[in-house]
Amino acid sequence: MSSMAQSGRLLDIQSVTVEFNAFKALDQLDFSMAYGELRFLIGPSGAGKTTLLDIITGKTRPTHGRIVFDGLPAIQHLPEHQRVRLGIGRKFQTPSIFGSLTVAENLEAAISFRDGLVALATRASDKQRRRVIDTLEQIGLTPRAQTRASQLSHGEKQWLEIGMLLIQKPKLLLLDEPVAGMTRRERDRTGELLQSIAHEHAVLVAERDMEFVRRFAHTVTVLHTGKLLCEGPVEAVQNDPRVLEIYLGRAHDDAPAQGRVHVAH
């Protein structure tokens, strides 16, 4: 067993810097996640949230530093498709689904992303069909299995794309603002879904909806100017004077009590 697995850390980002024309999007960032952990990532615009997701998936290469994943050192040198094979899946804010295919067919197609093109050219096996059925149930879309994806509501499209990641059996899911544009009921269902899948997968959620974060987060990481500002339970983070300052633009000792409510909601 690797030292990484023994420590319980799935992801370990070590002193990573990402520099664009002398601008540091990430600045000597240290960040780690455990197996099966649900982590929320927050911070003001330009804090480095998207860049952090980009360097984990391989869309962006660090200028300096090291990324260790599931005991494998230096994955920062690997291309994106190899990181998918290692078990890193990412969902962007806008759903990437096949509108002309049914919900079930989208899930069948997603299996091939991890299993290879051979799977795409052949009929689904009994084992793969079982995975589709189980995933439909997990994301709450069993009644919509034969519905064309283009006919789904916005929230249902988001759940389908999460299902398309889940069916590939990733070790780590990266979700970029998954509840943007959703109704309150859809946001609640999404939060419950994320909590349920975090038992088997690590899930990192970059989110702006602070009410959603407050309701469903346990551990929150706050980025600011490419650095880790603070990290911990959501109750502690939302009342941290440094967090209040960056969100409200006030000095620590000037932040009134009502400002804390603004951050928490």
C-alpha positions as CSV (number, residue, x, y, z in Angstrom):
1,M,0.0,0.0,0.0
2,S,1.3,3.4,-0.9
3,S,2.1,6.0,1.7
4,M,-0.6,8.2,0.1
5,A,-3.2,5.6,0.7
6,Q,-2.0,4.9,4.2
7,S,-2.3,8.6,5.0
8,G,-5.9,8.6,3.6
9,R,-5.0,11.3,1.1
10,L,-6.2,10.9,-2.5
11,L,-5.0,14.2,-3.8
12,D,-1.9,16.2,-2.6
13,I,-1.0,19.4,-4.3
14,Q,2.4,20.6,-3.1
15,S,3.7,24.2,-3.5
16,V,2.0,24.6,-6.9
17,T,2.4,27.9,-8.7
18,V,0.7,28.8,-11.9
19,E,2.0,31.9,-13.6
20,F,0.7,33.7,-16.6
21,N,2.8,36.6,-17.8
22,A,4.0,37.4,-14.3
23,F,0.5,37.0,-12.9
24,K,0.3,34.2,-10.3
25,A,-3.1,32.5,-10.6
26,L,-1.9,30.1,-7.9
27,D,0.9,31.0,-5.6
28,Q,2.8,28.3,-3.7
29,L,-0.5,26.5,-3.1
30,D,-0.7,23.4,-0.8
31,F,-4.0,21.5,-0.9
32,S,-5.1,18.0,-0.2
33,M,-8.2,15.8,-0.1
34,A,-9.0,12.5,1.5
35,Y,-10.6,9.5,-0.1
36,G,-14.4,9.7,-0.1
37,E,-14.4,13.4,1.0
38,L,-16.9,16.1,0.0
39,R,-15.0,19.4,-0.1
40,F,-16.4,22.8,-1.1
41,L,-14.1,25.4,-2.7
42,I,-15.0,29.1,-2.4
43,G,-13.4,32.5,-2.9
44,P,-14.0,35.8,-4.7
45,S,-13.7,36.2,-8.4
46,G,-10.0,35.7,-9.5
47,A,-9.2,33.7,-6.3
48,G,-7.8,30.7,-8.4
49,K,-10.7,28.3,-8.1
50,T,-11.0,27.4,-11.8
51,T,-7.2,27.3,-12.1
52,L,-7.0,24.8,-9.3
53,L,-9.5,22.5,-11.1
54,D,-7.5,23.1,-14.3
55,I,-4.2,21.9,-12.9
56,I,-5.8,18.8,-11.4
57,T,-7.3,17.7,-14.7
58,G,-4.3,18.7,-16.8
59,K,-6.0,21.6,-18.7
60,T,-3.3,23.8,-17.2
61,R,0.2,22.8,-16.3
62,P,1.8,24.3,-13.1
63,T,4.8,26.5,-13.5
64,H,6.2,25.0,-10.3
65,G,5.2,22.4,-7.8
66,R,4.0,18.8,-7.7
67,I,0.6,17.0,-7.9
68,V,0.3,13.5,-6.3
69,F,-2.8,11.5,-7.0
70,D,-3.7,8.1,-5.5
71,G,-0.1,7.5,-4.6
72,L,1.2,8.4,-8.1
73,P,3.8,11.2,-7.9
74,A,4.2,14.0,-10.4
75,I,0.9,13.5,-12.4
76,Q,1.4,17.2,-13.4
77,H,3.3,15.9,-16.4
78,L,0.4,13.7,-17.6
79,P,-2.0,14.8,-20.4
80,E,-5.7,15.2,-19.6
81,H,-6.9,11.8,-21.1
82,Q,-4.4,9.9,-19.0
83,R,-5.7,11.6,-15.8
84,V,-9.3,10.6,-16.8
85,R,-8.0,7.0,-16.9
86,L,-6.5,7.4,-13.5
87,G,-10.0,8.3,-12.2
88,I,-10.3,12.1,-12.4
89,G,-13.6,13.4,-13.8
90,R,-14.7,16.9,-14.3
91,K,-18.1,18.6,-14.8
92,F,-18.2,22.1,-16.1
93,Q,-20.9,24.6,-15.4
94,T,-22.6,24.1,-18.8
95,P,-23.8,20.5,-19.2
96,S,-22.0,18.5,-21.9
97,I,-24.6,15.9,-22.9
98,F,-25.8,14.4,-26.2
99,G,-29.2,16.0,-26.7
100,S,-30.3,13.6,-29.5
101,L,-29.7,10.6,-27.3
102,T,-31.9,9.3,-24.5
103,V,-30.8,9.6,-20.9
104,A,-29.9,5.9,-20.9
105,E,-28.0,6.2,-24.1
106,N,-26.0,9.1,-22.8
107,L,-24.9,6.9,-19.8
108,E,-24.0,4.0,-22.2
109,A,-21.9,6.4,-24.2
110,A,-20.1,7.7,-21.1
111,I,-18.9,4.2,-20.2
112,S,-16.7,4.3,-23.3
113,F,-14.9,7.5,-22.2
114,R,-13.2,5.4,-19.5
115,D,-13.4,1.9,-21.1
116,G,-12.1,3.0,-24.5
117,L,-13.4,3.3,-28.0
118,V,-13.9,-0.4,-28.3
119,A,-16.7,-0.1,-25.9
120,L,-18.3,2.6,-28.0
121,A,-18.4,0.4,-31.1
122,T,-19.9,-2.6,-29.4
123,R,-23.3,-3.3,-27.7
124,A,-23.5,-2.7,-24.0
125,S,-22.7,-5.8,-22.0
126,D,-25.0,-7.1,-19.2
127,K,-22.5,-5.6,-16.7
128,Q,-22.6,-2.2,-18.4
129,R,-26.4,-2.3,-18.6
130,R,-26.4,-2.9,-14.9
131,R,-24.2,0.1,-14.4
132,V,-26.6,2.2,-16.4
133,I,-29.6,1.0,-14.3
134,D,-27.8,1.6,-11.0
135,T,-26.6,5.1,-12.1
136,L,-30.1,6.1,-13.3
137,E,-31.4,5.2,-9.8
138,Q,-28.5,7.0,-8.1
139,I,-29.1,10.3,-10.0
140,G,-32.9,10.0,-9.7
141,L,-33.6,9.8,-13.5
142,T,-35.0,6.2,-13.8
143,P,-38.4,7.5,-14.9
144,R,-36.6,9.6,-17.6
145,A,-34.4,6.8,-19.0
146,Q,-36.0,6.8,-22.4
147,T,-36.4,10.6,-22.7
148,R,-34.2,12.5,-25.1
149,A,-31.7,14.5,-23.1
150,S,-32.6,17.7,-25.0
151,Q,-36.1,17.5,-23.3
152,L,-34.8,17.4,-19.8
153,S,-35.0,20.4,-17.4
154,H,-31.9,22.3,-16.6
155,G,-31.5,20.5,-13.3
156,E,-32.1,17.1,-14.9
157,K,-29.4,17.8,-17.4
158,Q,-26.9,18.6,-14.6
159,W,-27.8,15.3,-12.8
160,L,-27.4,13.4,-16.1
161,E,-23.9,14.8,-16.6
162,I,-23.0,13.9,-13.0
163,G,-24.3,10.4,-13.8
164,M,-22.1,10.4,-16.9
165,L,-19.1,11.0,-14.6
166,L,-20.2,8.5,-12.0
167,I,-20.7,5.6,-14.5
168,Q,-17.0,6.0,-15.3
169,K,-16.2,5.1,-11.7
170,P,-13.9,8.1,-10.9
171,K,-12.0,8.4,-7.7
172,L,-12.3,12.2,-7.8
173,L,-15.1,14.3,-9.2
174,L,-14.5,18.0,-9.9
175,L,-17.7,20.1,-10.2
176,D,-17.7,23.7,-11.3
177,E,-20.8,25.6,-9.9
178,P,-23.2,22.6,-10.3
179,V,-26.3,24.4,-9.0
180,A,-26.0,27.6,-11.1
181,G,-29.4,28.3,-12.6
182,M,-31.3,25.7,-10.6
183,T,-34.5,26.1,-8.7
184,R,-34.4,25.8,-4.9
185,R,-35.8,22.3,-5.1
186,E,-33.2,21.3,-7.7
187,R,-30.4,22.7,-5.6
188,D,-31.6,20.7,-2.6
189,R,-31.7,17.5,-4.7
190,T,-28.2,18.2,-6.0
191,G,-26.8,18.7,-2.5
192,E,-28.3,15.5,-1.3
193,L,-26.9,13.7,-4.4
194,L,-23.4,15.1,-3.7
195,Q,-23.5,14.0,-0.1
196,S,-24.6,10.5,-1.1
197,I,-22.0,9.9,-3.8
198,A,-19.2,11.2,-1.5
199,H,-19.3,7.9,0.3
200,E,-17.7,6.2,-2.7
201,H,-16.0,9.1,-4.5
202,A,-14.1,12.2,-3.4
203,V,-15.9,15.3,-4.6
204,L,-14.5,18.8,-5.0
205,V,-17.2,21.5,-5.6
206,A,-16.2,25.0,-6.7
207,E,-19.3,27.1,-5.8
208,R,-20.5,30.7,-5.4
209,D,-23.9,30.0,-3.9
210,M,-23.1,30.5,-0.3
211,E,-26.6,29.4,0.9
212,F,-25.9,26.0,-0.9
213,V,-22.5,25.8,0.7
214,R,-23.7,26.6,4.1
215,R,-26.4,23.9,3.9
216,F,-24.5,21.0,2.4
217,A,-20.8,21.6,3.1
218,H,-18.8,20.1,5.9
219,T,-15.3,21.2,5.1
220,V,-14.7,24.4,3.1
221,T,-11.5,25.6,1.5
222,V,-11.2,29.4,0.8
223,L,-8.9,30.7,-1.8
224,H,-7.8,34.3,-2.2
225,T,-5.3,35.7,-4.7
226,G,-4.1,32.1,-5.6
227,K,-3.4,31.2,-2.0
228,L,-5.1,29.1,0.6
229,L,-6.7,31.7,3.0
230,C,-8.3,29.3,5.4
231,E,-9.9,25.9,5.6
232,G,-12.2,24.0,8.0
233,P,-15.8,23.4,9.1
234,V,-18.3,25.7,7.3
235,E,-19.4,27.3,10.6
236,A,-15.9,28.4,11.4
237,V,-15.0,29.5,7.9
238,Q,-18.1,31.7,7.4
239,N,-17.3,33.6,10.6
240,D,-13.5,33.9,9.9
241,P,-12.7,37.7,9.9
242,R,-10.4,37.2,6.9
243,V,-13.3,35.6,4.9
244,L,-15.6,38.4,5.9
245,E,-13.0,40.9,4.7
246,I,-12.5,39.5,1.2
247,Y,-16.2,39.1,0.6
248,L,-17.3,42.4,2.2
249,G,-14.3,44.5,1.4
250,R,-13.9,45.7,5.0
251,A,-11.2,45.7,7.6
252,H,-11.4,42.8,10.1
253,D,-12.5,45.0,13.0
254,D,-15.0,47.0,10.9
255,A,-17.1,44.0,9.8
256,P,-20.4,44.4,11.7
257,A,-22.4,41.5,13.0
258,Q,-24.9,41.7,10.1
259,G,-22.0,41.2,7.7
260,R,-21.6,37.7,8.9
261,V,-25.2,36.9,7.9
262,H,-24.4,38.1,4.4
263,V,-21.6,35.6,4.0
264,A,-23.5,32.7,5.5
265,H,-26.6,33.0,3.3
